[in-house]
Amino acid sequence: MPTPEAEEPMFIRVRDSHFRSIVKAVSWRVTGSIDTFVLSFILTGSVRVAGSIAGAEAITKMILYYLHERAWSVILWNQQEQVGGESSST
């Protein structure tokens, strides 16, 4: 039976790259913009108004999400490194 020190770590958490944060922001905004468009269409009955609202919020919220992710990636508050599937304080 191998000792815990001899086992290879199964998972080590690292910070997201800038590109990964951008891709996450875009995928989340597509989902959020579809939701905004549907709700705006239900409330206004206008595809044009709903599209304008969804388009504007997609741009602003994508930028805000990216900035929010990057800010949290440098805040070390209450982070734990995960090694071998278990959490341990650093």
GUBARO-436219 format. One record per residue: x, y, z of N, C-alpha, C in turn; residue in three letters. Coordinates in steps of 0.1 Angstrom, whole numbers, plus 2048, in hexadecimal, padded with zeros to 3 digits. Atoms other than C-alpha are relative to their C-alpha. Example, Ala and Ser with C-alpha at 12.3 -4.5 7.8 and 13.67 -1.06 7.14 Angstrom:
<recs>
{n.xx: 809 | n.yy: 7F4 | n.zz: 800 | ca.xx: 87B | ca.yy: 7D3 | ca.zz: 84E | c.xx: 809 | c.yy: 80C | c.zz: 800 | residu: ala}
{n.xx: 7F7 | n.yy: 7F5 | n.zz: 800 | ca.xx: 889 | ca.yy: 7F5 | ca.zz: 847 | c.xx: 7F8 | c.yy: 80B | c.zz: 808 | residu: ser}
</recs>
This chain:
<recs>
{n.xx: 808 | n.yy: 7F4 | n.zz: 800 | ca.xx: 800 | ca.yy: 800 | ca.zz: 800 | c.xx: 809 | c.yy: 80D | c.zz: 800 | residu: met}
{n.xx: 7F7 | n.yy: 7F4 | n.zz: 801 | ca.xx: 810 | ca.yy: 821 | ca.zz: 7F5 | c.xx: 7FD | c.yy: 80A | c.zz: 80C | residu: pro}
{n.xx: 802 | n.yy: 7F5 | n.zz: 7F6 | ca.xx: 815 | ca.yy: 83D | ca.zz: 80F | c.xx: 7FA | c.yy: 80C | c.zz: 7F9 | residu: thr}
{n.xx: 806 | n.yy: 7F4 | n.zz: 806 | ca.xx: 803 | ca.yy: 85E | ca.zz: 80A | c.xx: 80A | c.yy: 809 | c.zz: 7F9 | residu: pro}
{n.xx: 7F5 | n.yy: 7F8 | n.zz: 806 | ca.xx: 824 | ca.yy: 86F | ca.zz: 802 | c.xx: 803 | c.yy: 7FB | c.zz: 7F2 | residu: glu}
{n.xx: 7FC | n.yy: 805 | n.zz: 80D | ca.xx: 82A | ca.yy: 858 | ca.zz: 7E5 | c.xx: 7F5 | c.yy: 802 | c.zz: 7F5 | residu: ala}
{n.xx: 80B | n.yy: 7FE | n.zz: 80A | ca.xx: 808 | ca.yy: 85F | ca.zz: 7D4 | c.xx: 802 | c.yy: 80D | c.zz: 7F8 | residu: glu}
{n.xx: 800 | n.yy: 7F4 | n.zz: 808 | ca.xx: 807 | ca.yy: 877 | ca.zz: 7B7 | c.xx: 7F4 | c.yy: 808 | c.zz: 803 | residu: glu}
{n.xx: 80C | n.yy: 7F8 | n.zz: 7FD | ca.xx: 7F0 | ca.yy: 895 | ca.zz: 7BD | c.xx: 7F6 | c.yy: 7FE | c.zz: 7F4 | residu: pro}
{n.xx: 80A | n.yy: 801 | n.zz: 80B | ca.xx: 7CF | ca.yy: 890 | ca.zz: 7AA | c.xx: 7FC | c.yy: 80D | c.zz: 7FB | residu: met}
{n.xx: 805 | n.yy: 7F3 | n.zz: 805 | ca.xx: 7C6 | ca.yy: 8B4 | ca.zz: 7A8 | c.xx: 808 | c.yy: 80B | c.zz: 808 | residu: phe}
{n.xx: 7FA | n.yy: 7F5 | n.zz: 7FA | ca.xx: 7D9 | ca.yy: 8D4 | ca.zz: 7AF | c.xx: 7F9 | c.yy: 80D | c.zz: 7FA | residu: ile}
{n.xx: 807 | n.yy: 7F5 | n.zz: 805 | ca.xx: 7C5 | ca.yy: 8F4 | ca.zz: 7AC | c.xx: 809 | c.yy: 80B | c.zz: 7FC | residu: arg}
{n.xx: 7F8 | n.yy: 7F5 | n.zz: 804 | ca.xx: 7D5 | ca.yy: 910 | ca.zz: 798 | c.xx: 7F6 | c.yy: 80C | c.zz: 7FC | residu: val}
{n.xx: 808 | n.yy: 7F4 | n.zz: 805 | ca.xx: 7C9 | ca.yy: 933 | ca.zz: 78E | c.xx: 7FC | c.yy: 7FF | c.zz: 7F2 | residu: arg}
{n.xx: 804 | n.yy: 800 | n.zz: 80E | ca.xx: 7B6 | ca.yy: 937 | ca.zz: 76E | c.xx: 809 | c.yy: 809 | c.zz: 7F8 | residu: asp}
{n.xx: 7F8 | n.yy: 7F7 | n.zz: 809 | ca.xx: 7C9 | ca.yy: 946 | ca.zz: 750 | c.xx: 7F6 | c.yy: 80B | c.zz: 7FC | residu: ser}
{n.xx: 809 | n.yy: 7F5 | n.zz: 805 | ca.xx: 7BC | ca.yy: 966 | ca.zz: 741 | c.xx: 7F7 | c.yy: 7FB | c.zz: 7F5 | residu: his}
{n.xx: 808 | n.yy: 805 | n.zz: 80B | ca.xx: 7B0 | ca.yy: 953 | ca.zz: 722 | c.xx: 7F4 | c.yy: 7F8 | c.zz: 806 | residu: phe}
{n.xx: 80B | n.yy: 808 | n.zz: 7FA | ca.xx: 79C | ca.yy: 93A | ca.zz: 738 | c.xx: 7F6 | c.yy: 809 | c.zz: 806 | residu: arg}
{n.xx: 80A | n.yy: 7F6 | n.zz: 7FA | ca.xx: 78C | ca.yy: 958 | ca.zz: 74B | c.xx: 7F8 | c.yy: 806 | c.zz: 7F5 | residu: ser}
{n.xx: 808 | n.yy: 7FA | n.zz: 80B | ca.xx: 782 | ca.yy: 967 | ca.zz: 729 | c.xx: 7F6 | c.yy: 7F6 | c.zz: 7FB | residu: ile}
{n.xx: 809 | n.yy: 80A | n.zz: 806 | ca.xx: 773 | ca.yy: 947 | ca.zz: 71C | c.xx: 7F5 | c.yy: 7FD | c.zz: 80A | residu: val}
{n.xx: 80B | n.yy: 802 | n.zz: 7F6 | ca.xx: 760 | ca.yy: 942 | ca.zz: 73D | c.xx: 7F6 | c.yy: 80C | c.zz: 800 | residu: lys}
{n.xx: 809 | n.yy: 7F4 | n.zz: 800 | ca.xx: 753 | ca.yy: 966 | ca.zz: 73B | c.xx: 7F7 | c.yy: 7FF | c.zz: 7F4 | residu: ala}
{n.xx: 808 | n.yy: 801 | n.zz: 80C | ca.xx: 747 | ca.yy: 961 | ca.zz: 717 | c.xx: 7F5 | c.yy: 7F6 | c.zz: 801 | residu: val}
{n.xx: 80A | n.yy: 80B | n.zz: 7FF | ca.xx: 736 | ca.yy: 940 | ca.zz: 71E | c.xx: 7F5 | c.yy: 803 | c.zz: 80A | residu: ser}
{n.xx: 80A | n.yy: 7FC | n.zz: 7F7 | ca.xx: 725 | ca.yy: 94E | ca.zz: 73C | c.xx: 7F7 | c.yy: 80B | c.zz: 7FB | residu: trp}
{n.xx: 808 | n.yy: 7F5 | n.zz: 805 | ca.xx: 71A | ca.yy: 96D | ca.zz: 72A | c.xx: 7F6 | c.yy: 7FB | c.zz: 7F5 | residu: arg}
{n.xx: 809 | n.yy: 806 | n.zz: 80A | ca.xx: 70B | ca.yy: 959 | ca.zz: 70D | c.xx: 7F3 | c.yy: 7FB | c.zz: 807 | residu: val}
{n.xx: 80C | n.yy: 805 | n.zz: 7F8 | ca.xx: 6F5 | ca.yy: 947 | ca.zz: 727 | c.xx: 7F8 | c.yy: 80B | c.zz: 806 | residu: thr}
{n.xx: 807 | n.yy: 7F4 | n.zz: 7FA | ca.xx: 6ED | ca.yy: 967 | ca.zz: 739 | c.xx: 7F8 | c.yy: 808 | c.zz: 7F6 | residu: gly}
{n.xx: 806 | n.yy: 7F7 | n.zz: 80A | ca.xx: 6E5 | ca.yy: 97A | ca.zz: 71A | c.xx: 7F3 | c.yy: 7F9 | c.zz: 7FA | residu: ser}
{n.xx: 80C | n.yy: 807 | n.zz: 805 | ca.xx: 6CD | ca.yy: 95F | ca.zz: 70D | c.xx: 7F5 | c.yy: 802 | c.zz: 80A | residu: ile}
{n.xx: 80A | n.yy: 7FE | n.zz: 7F5 | ca.xx: 6BB | ca.yy: 961 | ca.zz: 72F | c.xx: 7FA | c.yy: 80F | c.zz: 800 | residu: asp}
{n.xx: 804 | n.yy: 7F2 | n.zz: 800 | ca.xx: 6BA | ca.yy: 988 | ca.zz: 72D | c.xx: 7F7 | c.yy: 802 | c.zz: 7F4 | residu: thr}
{n.xx: 808 | n.yy: 7FE | n.zz: 80C | ca.xx: 6AD | ca.yy: 986 | ca.zz: 709 | c.xx: 7F2 | c.yy: 7FB | c.zz: 802 | residu: phe}
{n.xx: 80D | n.yy: 807 | n.zz: 7FE | ca.xx: 691 | ca.yy: 96E | ca.zz: 712 | c.xx: 7F7 | c.yy: 808 | c.zz: 809 | residu: val}
{n.xx: 808 | n.yy: 7F8 | n.zz: 7F6 | ca.xx: 686 | ca.yy: 982 | ca.zz: 731 | c.xx: 7FC | c.yy: 80E | c.zz: 7FA | residu: leu}
{n.xx: 804 | n.yy: 7F3 | n.zz: 806 | ca.xx: 688 | ca.yy: 9A3 | ca.zz: 71E | c.xx: 7F6 | c.yy: 7FF | c.zz: 7F5 | residu: ser}
{n.xx: 80A | n.yy: 802 | n.zz: 80A | ca.xx: 674 | ca.yy: 995 | ca.zz: 701 | c.xx: 7F2 | c.yy: 7FD | c.zz: 807 | residu: phe}
{n.xx: 80D | n.yy: 803 | n.zz: 7F9 | ca.xx: 659 | ca.yy: 988 | ca.zz: 719 | c.xx: 7FB | c.yy: 80D | c.zz: 806 | residu: ile}
{n.xx: 805 | n.yy: 7F3 | n.zz: 7FA | ca.xx: 657 | ca.yy: 9AA | ca.zz: 72B | c.xx: 7FD | c.yy: 80B | c.zz: 7F6 | residu: leu}
{n.xx: 802 | n.yy: 7F5 | n.zz: 809 | ca.xx: 659 | ca.yy: 9C0 | ca.zz: 70C | c.xx: 7F8 | c.yy: 7FC | c.zz: 7F4 | residu: thr}
{n.xx: 807 | n.yy: 805 | n.zz: 80C | ca.xx: 64B | ca.yy: 9AA | ca.zz: 6F0 | c.xx: 807 | c.yy: 804 | c.zz: 7F3 | residu: gly}
{n.xx: 7F9 | n.yy: 7FB | n.zz: 80B | ca.xx: 665 | ca.yy: 9B9 | ca.zz: 6D9 | c.xx: 80E | c.yy: 7F9 | c.zz: 7FF | residu: ser}
{n.xx: 7F3 | n.yy: 807 | n.zz: 802 | ca.xx: 682 | ca.yy: 9A5 | ca.zz: 6CA | c.xx: 80B | c.yy: 80B | c.zz: 7FF | residu: val}
{n.xx: 7F6 | n.yy: 7F5 | n.zz: 801 | ca.xx: 694 | ca.yy: 9C6 | ca.zz: 6C2 | c.xx: 805 | c.yy: 805 | c.zz: 80D | residu: arg}
{n.xx: 7FC | n.yy: 7FA | n.zz: 7F3 | ca.xx: 693 | ca.yy: 9D4 | ca.zz: 6E5 | c.xx: 807 | c.yy: 7F5 | c.zz: 808 | residu: val}
{n.xx: 7FA | n.yy: 80B | n.zz: 7F9 | ca.xx: 69B | ca.yy: 9B2 | ca.zz: 6F4 | c.xx: 80E | c.yy: 7FD | c.zz: 7FC | residu: ala}
{n.xx: 7F2 | n.yy: 802 | n.zz: 805 | ca.xx: 6B9 | ca.yy: 9AE | ca.zz: 6DD | c.xx: 809 | c.yy: 80C | c.zz: 804 | residu: gly}
{n.xx: 7F8 | n.yy: 7F5 | n.zz: 7FC | ca.xx: 6C5 | ca.yy: 9D1 | ca.zz: 6E6 | c.xx: 804 | c.yy: 7FF | c.zz: 80E | residu: ser}
{n.xx: 7FD | n.yy: 802 | n.zz: 7F2 | ca.xx: 6C3 | ca.yy: 9CA | ca.zz: 70B | c.xx: 80A | c.yy: 7F5 | c.zz: 802 | residu: ile}
{n.xx: 7F7 | n.yy: 80C | n.zz: 7FE | ca.xx: 6D4 | ca.yy: 9A8 | ca.zz: 708 | c.xx: 80E | c.yy: 803 | c.zz: 7FB | residu: ala}
{n.xx: 7F2 | n.yy: 7FD | n.zz: 806 | ca.xx: 6F0 | ca.yy: 9B6 | ca.zz: 6F2 | c.xx: 807 | c.yy: 809 | c.zz: 809 | residu: gly}
{n.xx: 7FA | n.yy: 7F7 | n.zz: 7F7 | ca.xx: 6F7 | ca.yy: 9D3 | ca.zz: 709 | c.xx: 805 | c.yy: 7F9 | c.zz: 80D | residu: ala}
{n.xx: 7FC | n.yy: 806 | n.zz: 7F3 | ca.xx: 6F8 | ca.yy: 9BE | ca.zz: 729 | c.xx: 80A | c.yy: 7F5 | c.zz: 7FD | residu: glu}
{n.xx: 7F6 | n.yy: 80A | n.zz: 803 | ca.xx: 70D | ca.yy: 9A3 | ca.zz: 718 | c.xx: 80E | c.yy: 806 | c.zz: 800 | residu: ala}
{n.xx: 7F3 | n.yy: 7FA | n.zz: 800 | ca.xx: 729 | ca.yy: 9BB | ca.zz: 712 | c.xx: 805 | c.yy: 805 | c.zz: 80D | residu: ile}
{n.xx: 7FC | n.yy: 7FA | n.zz: 7F3 | ca.xx: 729 | ca.yy: 9CD | ca.zz: 733 | c.xx: 802 | c.yy: 7F5 | c.zz: 80B | residu: thr}
{n.xx: 7FE | n.yy: 80B | n.zz: 7F6 | ca.xx: 725 | ca.yy: 9AD | ca.zz: 748 | c.xx: 80B | c.yy: 7F7 | c.zz: 7FD | residu: lys}
{n.xx: 7F4 | n.yy: 808 | n.zz: 803 | ca.xx: 740 | ca.yy: 99A | ca.zz: 735 | c.xx: 80C | c.yy: 807 | c.zz: 805 | residu: met}
{n.xx: 7F5 | n.yy: 7F8 | n.zz: 7FB | ca.xx: 758 | ca.yy: 9B6 | ca.zz: 73E | c.xx: 801 | c.yy: 7FF | c.zz: 80F | residu: ile}
{n.xx: 800 | n.yy: 800 | n.zz: 7F1 | ca.xx: 74D | ca.yy: 9B7 | ca.zz: 762 | c.xx: 803 | c.yy: 7F2 | c.zz: 805 | residu: leu}
{n.xx: 7FD | n.yy: 80E | n.zz: 7FC | ca.xx: 74F | ca.yy: 991 | ca.zz: 765 | c.xx: 80F | c.yy: 7FD | c.zz: 7FF | residu: tyr}
{n.xx: 7F2 | n.yy: 802 | n.zz: 801 | ca.xx: 772 | ca.yy: 990 | ca.zz: 758 | c.xx: 808 | c.yy: 807 | c.zz: 80B | residu: tyr}
{n.xx: 7F9 | n.yy: 7F9 | n.zz: 7F6 | ca.xx: 77E | ca.yy: 9AB | ca.zz: 76F | c.xx: 7FD | c.yy: 7FA | c.zz: 80E | residu: leu}
{n.xx: 803 | n.yy: 806 | n.zz: 7F4 | ca.xx: 76C | ca.yy: 99A | ca.zz: 78C | c.xx: 808 | c.yy: 7F3 | c.zz: 802 | residu: his}
{n.xx: 7F8 | n.yy: 80D | n.zz: 7FF | ca.xx: 77D | ca.yy: 978 | ca.zz: 785 | c.xx: 80F | c.yy: 804 | c.zz: 802 | residu: glu}
{n.xx: 7F2 | n.yy: 7FC | n.zz: 7FE | ca.xx: 79F | ca.yy: 989 | ca.zz: 782 | c.xx: 803 | c.yy: 805 | c.zz: 80E | residu: arg}
{n.xx: 7FE | n.yy: 7FA | n.zz: 7F3 | ca.xx: 79B | ca.yy: 99C | ca.zz: 7A2 | c.xx: 800 | c.yy: 7F4 | c.zz: 80A | residu: ala}
{n.xx: 801 | n.yy: 80B | n.zz: 7F6 | ca.xx: 791 | ca.yy: 97C | ca.zz: 7B5 | c.xx: 80C | c.yy: 7F6 | c.zz: 7FE | residu: trp}
{n.xx: 7F4 | n.yy: 809 | n.zz: 801 | ca.xx: 7AF | ca.yy: 969 | ca.zz: 7A6 | c.xx: 80C | c.yy: 804 | c.zz: 807 | residu: ser}
{n.xx: 7F5 | n.yy: 7FB | n.zz: 7F8 | ca.xx: 7C7 | ca.yy: 97F | ca.zz: 7B9 | c.xx: 7FD | c.yy: 802 | c.zz: 80E | residu: val}
{n.xx: 804 | n.yy: 7FF | n.zz: 7F1 | ca.xx: 7B4 | ca.yy: 980 | ca.zz: 7DA | c.xx: 802 | c.yy: 7F2 | c.zz: 806 | residu: ile}
{n.xx: 7FC | n.yy: 80D | n.zz: 7FA | ca.xx: 7C3 | ca.yy: 964 | ca.zz: 7EF | c.xx: 7F7 | c.yy: 7FD | c.zz: 80C | residu: leu}
{n.xx: 809 | n.yy: 802 | n.zz: 7F4 | ca.xx: 7A8 | ca.yy: 966 | ca.zz: 80A | c.xx: 7F9 | c.yy: 7F3 | c.zz: 7FF | residu: trp}
{n.xx: 807 | n.yy: 80D | n.zz: 7FE | ca.xx: 79C | ca.yy: 944 | ca.zz: 815 | c.xx: 801 | c.yy: 7F6 | c.zz: 7F5 | residu: asn}
{n.xx: 7FD | n.yy: 80A | n.zz: 80B | ca.xx: 7AC | ca.yy: 930 | ca.zz: 7F9 | c.xx: 806 | c.yy: 7F4 | c.zz: 806 | residu: gln}
{n.xx: 7FA | n.yy: 80C | n.zz: 7FC | ca.xx: 7B6 | ca.yy: 90C | ca.zz: 7FE | c.xx: 806 | c.yy: 7F9 | c.zz: 7F4 | residu: gln}
{n.xx: 7FA | n.yy: 807 | n.zz: 80B | ca.xx: 7CD | ca.yy: 8F8 | ca.zz: 7E8 | c.xx: 7FB | c.yy: 7F1 | c.zz: 801 | residu: glu}
{n.xx: 805 | n.yy: 80E | n.zz: 800 | ca.xx: 7BF | ca.yy: 8D6 | ca.zz: 7DE | c.xx: 80B | c.yy: 7F7 | c.zz: 7FA | residu: gln}
{n.xx: 7F6 | n.yy: 809 | n.zz: 805 | ca.xx: 7D8 | ca.yy: 8BA | ca.zz: 7DB | c.xx: 7FB | c.yy: 7F2 | c.zz: 803 | residu: val}
{n.xx: 804 | n.yy: 80E | n.zz: 7FE | ca.xx: 7CF | ca.yy: 895 | ca.zz: 7D7 | c.xx: 7F1 | c.yy: 7FF | c.zz: 804 | residu: gly}
{n.xx: 80E | n.yy: 800 | n.zz: 7FE | ca.xx: 7AA | ca.yy: 89D | ca.zz: 7D8 | c.xx: 7FB | c.yy: 805 | c.zz: 80D | residu: gly}
{n.xx: 803 | n.yy: 7FB | n.zz: 7F3 | ca.xx: 7AB | ca.yy: 8AB | ca.zz: 7FB | c.xx: 804 | c.yy: 80E | c.zz: 801 | residu: glu}
{n.xx: 7FD | n.yy: 7F2 | n.zz: 7FE | ca.xx: 7AC | ca.yy: 8CF | ca.zz: 807 | c.xx: 80A | c.yy: 801 | c.zz: 80C | residu: ser}
{n.xx: 7F8 | n.yy: 7FD | n.zz: 7F5 | ca.xx: 7C8 | ca.yy: 8DC | ca.zz: 81D | c.xx: 804 | c.yy: 80E | c.zz: 800 | residu: ser}
{n.xx: 7FD | n.yy: 7F1 | n.zz: 800 | ca.xx: 7CF | ca.yy: 8FF | ca.zz: 829 | c.xx: 80E | c.yy: 802 | c.zz: 7FD | residu: ser}
{n.xx: 7F2 | n.yy: 7FC | n.zz: 803 | ca.xx: 7ED | ca.yy: 911 | ca.zz: 81C | c.xx: 804 | c.yy: 80C | c.zz: 808 | residu: thr}
</recs>
